[in-house]
């Protein structure tokens, strides 16, 4: 996209973008259909790489959606999921002319008088917006996130293309019924466009994590926010990969892992809320190994009963209690449960819960190599044999968080007692108390929860 997209001539440029997405995604759908119905042989790995190249550099939700889908077994063919998961928002940032137009619309023509400094160049660019560093008149450093032009139209267009791929893929691979997955992704992506909602999420996380001395949450600056502008306190830190390159200490890496674990799971087990996007760009690491948690657009609330189901499934695996597993899956919203389906679901659950069941210090993945891919393939194959399953919508971001954090812990080469960390959070779990805290927070923040 270019700055002219917000001018009268922008329709032509947007049309070109949609055509590019349509050609790329339509090509994927056509090749999948040809493989299925005409017996055509295609090199999936080569075509997947072509698809990534065609979509690379586009602003919009496709990159984030693809990363989430890559963590759900069989939501897309393995070759495509792996390639699309590597998409990055690497398109050039919008120009200063765009910035001035956006800021005029959000804060008024005198917006520059409200800042002591405001950088002309973006310091970061993401899928839906870009960030500029600024300074207020009290000398405080700020991060100002500006949403790209016409993002609702872009999100809607990309979600329609995703639905096309799902519909074709579903015709010959029945392992995962993607309809509720698509609905969940649609709901969350539209929420991410609401920057005032994100500011409320930020305030919520500030409240939840206020006693976590090693986790920092930025504070929204209400007077400098708008519908498509989110201004917040600036938090200094290094990207995770930079931190790893400069720290050989196992103790330091373990401390970062502990802080990451608590940043994601203290909110879940105390308030039934999770940060749904543990992408490397959504947190930074401080010198003392504490972390800055960033980007609160993709946040998901869960019923207390669902969180109880997470704990029940853990206990069912620990105690070899099949009836409790059935209860957990039913609580989550899985339907038409059979003995065969439960056994298949347990394959994936055992993989995800394995580090939590092992009461000792260990890596998150220990001696398993490509075991996760093997489990996913086995799950897919067996689900196809029994006609597939429709995952509940809550499963999407829970799975994303578990797999995403597992990847972070693997990068860190952390060796901690995951079992004890987990039990610190669940031993005193009270579903009614969680529900009360959650409802109080939602009411105080005036959030509308689907």
C-alpha positions as CSV (number, residue, x, y, z in Angstrom):
1,X,0.0,0.0,0.0
2,X,1.0,3.6,-0.5
3,X,-0.1,6.9,1.0
4,X,-2.4,7.6,-1.9
5,X,-4.7,4.8,-0.8
6,X,-6.3,7.3,1.6
7,X,-6.9,9.8,-1.2
8,X,-9.5,9.8,-3.9
9,X,-7.3,7.7,-6.1
10,X,-6.9,5.0,-3.5
11,X,-9.6,2.7,-4.9
12,X,-7.4,1.7,-7.8
13,X,-4.5,0.7,-5.6
14,X,-6.8,-1.2,-3.2
15,X,-8.3,-3.0,-6.1
16,X,-4.8,-4.0,-7.3
17,X,-4.0,-5.4,-3.8
18,X,-7.2,-7.4,-3.7
19,X,-6.5,-8.7,-7.1
20,X,-3.0,-9.8,-6.0
21,X,-4.5,-11.6,-2.9
22,X,-7.2,-13.1,-5.0
23,X,-4.8,-14.5,-7.6
24,X,-2.6,-16.0,-5.0
25,X,-5.3,-17.5,-2.9
26,X,-7.4,-18.5,-5.9
27,X,-4.3,-20.3,-7.3
28,X,-4.0,-22.2,-4.1
29,X,-7.6,-23.2,-4.2
30,X,-7.5,-24.2,-7.9
31,X,-4.4,-26.4,-7.4
32,X,-5.9,-28.1,-4.4
33,X,-9.1,-28.7,-6.4
34,X,-7.1,-30.0,-9.3
35,X,-5.1,-32.4,-7.1
36,X,-8.3,-33.7,-5.6
37,X,-10.7,-33.9,-8.6
38,X,-8.5,-34.2,-11.7
39,X,-5.7,-36.3,-10.2
40,X,-3.1,-33.6,-11.0
41,X,0.2,-33.9,-9.3
42,X,1.5,-30.7,-7.9
43,X,4.7,-29.9,-5.9
44,X,3.1,-28.6,-2.8
45,X,6.3,-27.3,-1.3
46,X,7.2,-25.4,-4.4
47,X,3.6,-24.0,-4.8
48,X,3.6,-23.0,-1.1
49,X,6.8,-21.1,-1.5
50,X,5.3,-19.3,-4.5
51,X,2.2,-18.4,-2.5
52,X,4.3,-16.9,0.3
53,X,6.3,-14.9,-2.2
54,X,3.1,-13.6,-3.8
55,X,1.6,-12.5,-0.5
56,X,4.9,-11.3,1.1
57,X,5.1,-7.6,1.9
58,X,1.3,-7.0,2.0
59,X,0.0,-5.2,5.0
60,X,-3.1,-6.7,6.5
61,X,-4.2,-9.7,8.5
62,X,-3.1,-12.5,6.2
63,X,0.3,-12.9,7.9
64,X,-1.1,-13.1,11.4
65,X,-3.9,-15.5,10.3
66,X,-1.4,-17.8,8.6
67,X,0.7,-17.9,11.7
68,X,-2.2,-18.8,13.9
69,X,-3.4,-21.5,11.4
70,X,0.1,-23.0,11.4
71,X,-0.4,-24.1,15.0
72,X,-3.7,-26.0,14.4
73,X,-3.1,-29.5,13.2
74,X,-4.5,-30.0,9.7
75,X,-6.2,-26.6,9.4
76,X,-4.2,-26.2,6.2
77,X,-1.9,-28.7,4.3
78,X,1.4,-28.9,6.2
79,X,3.5,-27.4,3.3
80,X,1.3,-24.3,3.1
81,X,1.0,-23.8,6.8
82,X,4.8,-23.9,7.2
83,X,5.5,-21.4,4.5
84,X,2.7,-19.0,5.4
85,X,3.8,-19.1,9.1
86,X,7.0,-17.3,8.0
87,X,5.2,-14.4,6.4
88,X,6.3,-11.1,7.9
89,X,4.9,-7.6,7.7
90,X,7.8,-6.3,5.7
91,X,6.1,-3.8,3.4
92,X,7.5,-0.3,3.7
93,X,6.0,1.9,6.4
94,X,3.5,4.6,5.3
95,X,4.9,8.0,4.6
96,X,4.9,11.2,6.6
97,X,2.0,12.5,4.6
98,X,-0.1,9.6,5.7
99,X,1.0,10.1,9.3
100,X,-0.1,13.8,9.2
101,X,-3.5,12.9,7.7
102,X,-4.1,10.1,10.3
103,X,-3.0,12.3,13.2
104,X,-5.2,15.2,11.9
105,X,-8.2,12.9,11.8
106,X,-7.6,11.5,15.3
107,X,-6.4,14.5,17.3
108,X,-7.2,17.5,15.2
109,X,-5.2,19.9,13.1
110,X,-3.2,21.1,16.1
111,X,-2.0,17.6,17.0
112,X,1.7,18.4,16.8
113,X,1.3,21.0,19.5
114,X,0.3,18.1,21.9
115,X,3.7,16.6,21.6
116,X,7.2,17.9,22.4
117,X,8.6,15.6,19.7
118,X,7.2,13.1,17.2
119,X,9.4,11.0,14.9
120,X,8.8,11.3,11.2
121,X,9.9,7.8,10.6
122,X,8.1,4.7,11.9
123,X,10.2,2.6,14.4
124,X,8.1,-0.5,13.8
125,X,5.6,-1.8,11.2
126,X,3.1,-4.6,11.9
127,X,0.2,-6.2,10.1
128,X,-2.4,-3.5,10.9
129,X,-0.5,-0.4,11.8
130,X,2.9,1.2,12.4
131,X,4.5,2.7,15.5
132,X,6.2,6.1,15.9
133,X,8.2,7.2,18.9
134,X,7.2,10.5,20.5
135,X,7.8,12.6,23.6
136,X,5.2,14.5,25.6
137,X,5.6,17.9,27.2
138,X,6.6,16.3,30.6
139,X,9.5,14.5,28.9
140,X,7.9,11.1,28.9
141,X,8.7,8.8,25.9
142,X,5.7,7.5,24.1
143,X,4.8,4.9,21.4
144,X,2.1,6.0,19.0
145,X,0.5,3.2,16.9
146,X,-1.4,4.4,13.8
147,X,-3.7,2.1,12.0
148,X,-3.2,1.8,8.2
149,X,-5.9,3.1,5.8
150,X,-9.1,1.3,5.2
151,X,-8.1,-1.8,7.2
152,X,-11.7,-3.0,7.8
153,X,-12.1,-3.5,4.0
154,X,-8.7,-5.2,3.9
155,X,-9.6,-7.6,6.7
156,X,-12.9,-8.5,5.2
157,X,-11.3,-9.2,1.8
158,X,-8.6,-11.4,3.3
159,X,-11.1,-13.3,5.4
160,X,-13.2,-14.0,2.3
161,X,-10.2,-15.4,0.5
162,X,-9.4,-17.6,3.5
163,X,-12.9,-18.9,3.4
164,X,-12.4,-19.9,-0.2
165,X,-9.3,-21.9,0.7
166,X,-11.1,-23.6,3.6
167,X,-14.0,-24.6,1.4
168,X,-11.8,-26.2,-1.2
169,X,-9.5,-27.9,1.3
170,X,-12.5,-29.2,3.3
171,X,-13.8,-31.1,0.3
172,X,-11.0,-33.6,0.3
173,X,-9.5,-33.4,3.8
174,X,-12.1,-33.9,6.5
175,X,-9.8,-33.8,9.6
176,X,-10.8,-30.3,10.7
177,X,-14.1,-28.6,10.0
178,X,-12.9,-25.0,9.7
179,X,-16.2,-23.1,10.0
180,X,-15.9,-22.2,13.6
181,X,-12.2,-21.6,13.2
182,X,-13.0,-19.0,10.5
183,X,-15.7,-17.4,12.7
184,X,-13.2,-17.1,15.6
185,X,-10.5,-15.6,13.4
186,X,-13.0,-13.1,11.9
187,X,-14.2,-12.0,15.4
188,X,-10.7,-11.5,16.7
189,X,-9.4,-9.7,13.6
190,X,-12.3,-7.2,13.7
191,X,-11.7,-6.6,17.4
192,X,-8.0,-5.8,16.6
193,X,-9.2,-2.8,14.5
194,X,-10.7,-1.2,17.6
195,X,-7.9,0.7,19.2
196,X,-10.1,1.9,22.1
197,X,-10.8,-1.7,22.9
198,X,-7.1,-2.4,22.8
199,X,-6.5,0.4,25.3
200,X,-9.0,-1.2,27.6
201,X,-7.2,-4.5,27.2
202,X,-4.0,-2.8,28.2
203,X,-5.6,-1.3,31.3
204,X,-6.9,-4.8,32.2
205,X,-3.5,-6.4,31.9
206,X,-1.9,-3.6,33.9
207,X,-4.4,-4.4,36.7
208,X,-3.9,-8.2,36.4
209,X,-0.1,-8.1,36.3
210,X,0.4,-5.2,38.8
211,X,2.0,-7.6,41.3
212,X,4.2,-9.3,38.8
213,X,7.5,-7.4,39.4
214,X,9.2,-8.9,36.3
215,X,6.4,-8.1,33.8
216,X,5.7,-4.6,32.5
217,X,2.6,-3.4,30.6
218,X,2.5,0.0,28.9
219,X,0.0,2.6,30.0
220,X,-2.4,4.1,27.5
221,X,-2.4,7.9,27.3
222,X,-6.1,8.6,26.9
223,X,-5.8,12.2,25.8
224,X,-3.6,11.1,22.9
225,X,-5.7,8.2,21.7
226,X,-8.4,7.9,19.0
227,X,-10.3,5.3,17.1
228,X,-7.3,4.5,14.9
229,X,-4.5,5.9,17.1
230,X,-3.2,4.3,20.3
231,X,-0.6,6.3,22.3
232,X,1.1,4.6,25.3
233,X,4.2,4.8,27.5
234,X,7.4,3.7,25.8
235,X,9.1,0.6,27.3
236,X,12.8,0.0,26.5
237,X,13.8,-3.5,25.8
238,X,15.5,-5.8,23.3
239,X,13.9,-8.3,20.9
240,X,14.1,-11.9,22.2
241,X,16.5,-13.1,19.5
242,X,18.9,-10.2,20.2
243,X,18.8,-11.1,23.9
244,X,19.6,-14.7,23.2
245,X,22.6,-13.7,21.0
246,X,24.1,-11.7,23.8
247,X,23.3,-13.9,26.8
248,X,25.0,-17.3,27.4
249,X,23.7,-17.6,30.9
250,X,21.2,-20.5,31.4
251,X,20.0,-18.8,34.5
252,X,19.1,-15.6,32.6
253,X,17.3,-17.6,29.9
254,X,15.4,-19.5,32.5
255,X,14.3,-16.3,34.2
256,X,13.0,-14.9,30.9
257,X,11.1,-18.1,30.4
258,X,9.6,-17.9,33.8
259,X,8.5,-14.3,33.2
260,X,7.0,-15.2,29.9
261,X,5.1,-18.1,31.4
262,X,3.6,-15.9,34.1
263,X,2.8,-13.1,31.7
264,X,0.6,-15.4,29.7
265,X,-0.9,-17.7,32.2
266,X,-1.4,-15.6,35.4
267,X,-4.2,-13.7,33.4
268,X,-5.7,-17.0,32.2
269,X,-6.0,-18.7,35.5
270,X,-7.0,-15.6,37.5
271,X,-9.2,-13.7,35.0
272,X,-9.9,-16.2,32.2
273,X,-8.2,-14.0,29.6
274,X,-5.2,-14.7,27.4
275,X,-2.9,-12.7,25.1
276,X,-3.5,-14.6,21.9
277,X,-0.4,-13.7,19.9
278,X,3.0,-14.7,21.4
279,X,4.7,-13.4,18.3
280,X,8.3,-12.3,18.7
281,X,7.4,-8.7,18.0
282,X,4.8,-8.6,20.8
283,X,7.3,-8.5,23.8
284,X,10.8,-7.3,24.5
285,X,13.3,-8.3,27.2
286,X,15.0,-5.9,29.7
287,X,18.5,-6.1,31.0
288,X,17.4,-7.7,34.2
289,X,15.5,-10.4,32.3
290,X,12.1,-8.9,33.0
291,X,9.8,-8.6,30.0
292,X,7.7,-5.9,28.4
293,X,4.3,-7.3,27.2
294,X,3.1,-5.4,24.1
295,X,0.2,-5.3,21.6
296,X,-3.1,-6.1,23.2
297,X,-5.3,-6.3,20.1
298,X,-5.6,-10.1,20.1
299,X,-7.0,-10.8,23.5
300,X,-9.5,-13.6,24.2
301,X,-11.8,-14.0,27.2
302,X,-12.9,-17.5,28.3
303,X,-15.7,-18.7,30.5
304,X,-14.6,-20.0,33.9
305,X,-15.9,-23.4,33.0
306,X,-13.6,-23.5,30.0
307,X,-10.5,-22.7,32.1
308,X,-11.7,-25.4,34.5
309,X,-11.8,-27.8,31.5
310,X,-8.1,-27.0,30.8
311,X,-7.2,-28.1,34.4
312,X,-9.5,-31.1,34.2
313,X,-7.9,-32.4,31.1
314,X,-4.5,-32.1,32.7
315,X,-5.7,-34.0,35.7
316,X,-7.3,-36.7,33.5
317,X,-4.0,-37.3,31.7
318,X,-2.1,-37.2,35.0
319,X,-4.5,-39.6,36.8
320,X,-5.4,-41.7,33.7
321,X,-9.1,-40.8,34.2
322,X,-10.9,-41.2,30.9
323,X,-14.3,-39.9,32.3
324,X,-12.7,-36.7,33.4
325,X,-11.2,-36.2,29.9
326,X,-14.7,-36.7,28.4
327,X,-16.1,-34.1,30.8
328,X,-13.3,-31.6,29.9
329,X,-13.9,-32.0,26.1
330,X,-17.6,-31.6,26.6
331,X,-17.0,-28.5,28.7
332,X,-14.9,-27.1,25.9
333,X,-17.6,-27.6,23.4
334,X,-16.5,-30.7,21.4
335,X,-19.5,-32.5,20.1
336,X,-20.4,-36.1,19.1
337,X,-17.6,-37.5,21.2
338,X,-16.8,-41.2,20.7
339,X,-14.2,-43.4,22.2
340,X,-12.1,-43.1,18.9
341,X,-12.4,-39.3,18.8
342,X,-11.4,-39.0,22.5
343,X,-8.3,-41.2,21.9
344,X,-7.3,-39.0,18.9
345,X,-7.8,-35.7,20.9
346,X,-5.8,-37.2,23.7
347,X,-2.8,-37.7,21.3
348,X,-2.6,-33.9,20.8
349,X,-3.4,-33.2,24.5
350,X,-0.6,-35.5,25.7
351,X,1.9,-33.7,23.4
352,X,0.8,-30.2,24.7
353,X,0.6,-31.2,28.4
354,X,3.8,-33.4,28.5
355,X,6.1,-30.8,30.1
356,X,3.5,-30.0,32.7
357,X,3.1,-33.6,33.7
358,X,6.9,-34.1,34.3
359,X,7.9,-32.9,37.8
360,X,11.5,-32.0,37.2
361,X,13.6,-29.4,35.4
362,X,13.7,-30.0,31.7
363,X,13.5,-28.3,28.3
364,X,10.0,-27.7,27.0
365,X,10.8,-30.2,24.2
366,X,13.1,-32.9,25.3
367,X,14.5,-35.5,22.9
368,X,11.5,-35.4,20.7
369,X,12.9,-33.9,17.4
370,X,10.1,-33.7,14.9
371,X,7.8,-35.5,17.3
372,X,5.2,-32.6,17.3
373,X,5.0,-32.8,13.5
374,X,4.6,-36.6,13.7
375,X,1.8,-36.2,16.3
376,X,0.0,-33.6,14.1
377,X,0.2,-36.0,11.1
378,X,-1.1,-38.9,13.1
379,X,-4.0,-36.7,14.5
380,X,-4.9,-35.6,11.0
381,X,-4.8,-39.1,9.5
382,X,-7.0,-40.6,12.2
383,X,-9.4,-37.7,12.2
384,X,-9.9,-38.2,8.5
385,X,-10.7,-41.8,9.1
386,X,-13.5,-41.0,11.5
387,X,-15.0,-38.1,9.5
388,X,-13.2,-35.2,11.2
389,X,-13.9,-32.8,14.1
390,X,-15.1,-29.2,14.5
391,X,-12.8,-27.6,17.1
392,X,-14.6,-25.1,19.5
393,X,-13.7,-21.5,18.7
394,X,-11.8,-21.1,22.1
395,X,-9.4,-23.8,20.9
396,X,-7.8,-21.5,18.3
397,X,-6.0,-19.0,20.5
398,X,-5.4,-21.5,23.4
399,X,-3.6,-23.7,20.9
400,X,-1.8,-20.7,19.4
401,X,-0.6,-19.6,22.8
402,X,0.6,-23.0,23.9
403,X,2.5,-23.7,20.6
404,X,3.8,-20.1,20.3
405,X,5.2,-20.0,23.8
406,X,6.6,-23.5,23.4
407,X,8.6,-22.1,20.4
408,X,9.8,-19.2,22.5
409,X,11.0,-21.5,25.3
410,X,12.7,-23.7,22.7
411,X,14.6,-20.6,21.3
412,X,15.6,-19.8,24.9
413,X,16.8,-23.4,25.5
414,X,15.2,-22.9,28.9
415,X,15.3,-25.8,31.4
416,X,12.8,-25.2,34.2
417,X,10.3,-27.2,36.2
418,X,7.2,-26.5,34.1
419,X,5.1,-28.8,36.3
420,X,5.7,-26.7,39.5
421,X,5.2,-23.4,37.6
422,X,1.8,-24.7,36.4
423,X,0.8,-25.9,39.8
424,X,1.6,-22.5,41.4
425,X,-1.2,-21.2,39.2
426,X,-3.8,-24.0,39.4
427,X,-3.6,-25.4,43.0
428,X,-5.9,-22.7,44.4
429,X,-8.0,-22.4,41.3
430,X,-11.6,-21.3,42.0
431,X,-13.9,-21.0,39.0
432,X,-16.5,-18.9,40.8
433,X,-13.8,-16.5,42.0
434,X,-12.4,-16.2,38.5
435,X,-15.9,-15.5,37.1
436,X,-16.4,-12.8,39.7
437,X,-13.1,-11.1,38.9
438,X,-13.6,-11.3,35.2
439,X,-17.1,-9.8,35.3
440,X,-16.0,-7.0,37.6
441,X,-13.1,-6.2,35.2
442,X,-15.3,-6.3,32.1
443,X,-17.9,-4.0,33.7
444,X,-15.2,-1.6,34.9
445,X,-13.7,-1.4,31.5
446,X,-17.0,-1.2,29.7
447,X,-16.0,-4.1,27.3
448,X,-18.4,-5.9,25.2
449,X,-17.6,-9.6,25.2
450,X,-19.1,-12.0,22.6
